[in-house]
């Protein structure tokens, strides 16, 4: 045995017992996720469009690669725009960033809460849209106000087409604030 063996043994003992000295995390068993349920109302054509292509693809009218768009949709507490309350905006950009089929659309979205329980706070979301036929899932990567240091995920599913030029998505946000 060399003279460094006692130091090595002490280091190993400390490494093995370190978890016993760390404080337990609150909410570790239930993941500490907050569920927020909303509806996003989007108009994609006509004079009142809330989602538009700002820069067309340089590859032609039928190409999605290189398309850049913007959106400013309503966030409501229900699927019917006439009987539900406006709670905020769903604002962001999207870009055609995939050459494969189906083409991938990358997005950067902010949930801007203007009324209700989360008024004055925002959530930031990033991620691809690989298909518009099933659930759309993106990562929640941060926020402001009540959502500082937020992380989590968002699942959006189509809830209906009130008009031929619009769509309503059911939005389920699962958010965790990590202040540690």
Residue, then its C-alpha position, 0 to 999 in steps of 0.5 A: x500500500x502506498x502513502x496515498x492510499x488513506x487519502x484515496x480511501x477517505x475520498x471514496x468514503x466521502x463520495x459514497x456518503x455525499x448524498x446523505x449530506x444533501x438536503x431533500x428536494x421539495x416536491x421531488x416525488x411528484x415532479x413539482x409540475x404545474x399544469x396550465x390548460x388553455x386554448x390557442x386561437x389562430x387565424x391563418x388567412x384573410x385580413x385578420x390573420x394572426x399567423x403569416x409567412x413574412x419571408x417566403x422560401x427562396x426555393x419557390x412557392x411550394x417549398x417550406x425550407x427557408x420560410x420565415x413566419x410570425x404569429x400573434x394568436x389569442x390564448x383563451x380559457x376555452x375553445x369558443x372565442x365568444x364565450x371564453x376569456x382572453x388570458x394572453x397572447x401566443x407570440x413568436x416566430x417559425x422557420x422552415x429548417x428541414x429538407x427532409x419529409x415531412x419538413x421540420x419547422x423550428x419555432x420560438x414562442x412566448x406565452x404572454x399572460x395578460x389576464x388571470x392568475x398568471x397576468x404579467x408573466x411569460x413562458x418561453x418555448x422552443x422546438x420543432x413542429x414535425x407534424x400538424x396531424x398529431x400532438x405538437x410537443x415543445x420544450x418550455x425553456x424559461x419564463x419571467x415573473x411567476x415563471x422565472x427559471x421555468x422548465x417543462x413541456x407543452x403539448x398542443x392538439x387540434x381542437x377544431x376549425x371554427x372557420x375554414x381559415x382558423x384553428x383552435x389548439x388545446x394547450x397543456x403546459x406542464x411547468x416546473x420552477x427550479x429555484x435551487 
